[in-house]
């Protein structure tokens, strides 16, 4: 199971053509990244982190988790979410999963 920089477990749940990666603390969701499948590609449309926890590494952990999942499933990611698109653009580490 993937974890954030702080050691929080990142959970993955999929249901039909939709899925999400998320972090919970004390039974409360504090971060999430959602995607929808479009053929073989995952369209990442939304990333959210509790405002009190922003800047702490939760969002980058979610991006890493979805990229690891895409690699293992032989999928590509279409980053509709502006945050994910910016992360992908800043690092060559995601070139193998980025559907441009």
ABEGO torsion letter per residue (X at the ends): XBBBAAGBBBBBBBBEABBBBBBBBGGBBABBBBBBBBEABBBBABBBBBAAABGAGAAAAAAAAAAAAAAAAGBBBBBABAAAAAAAAABAAAAAABBX
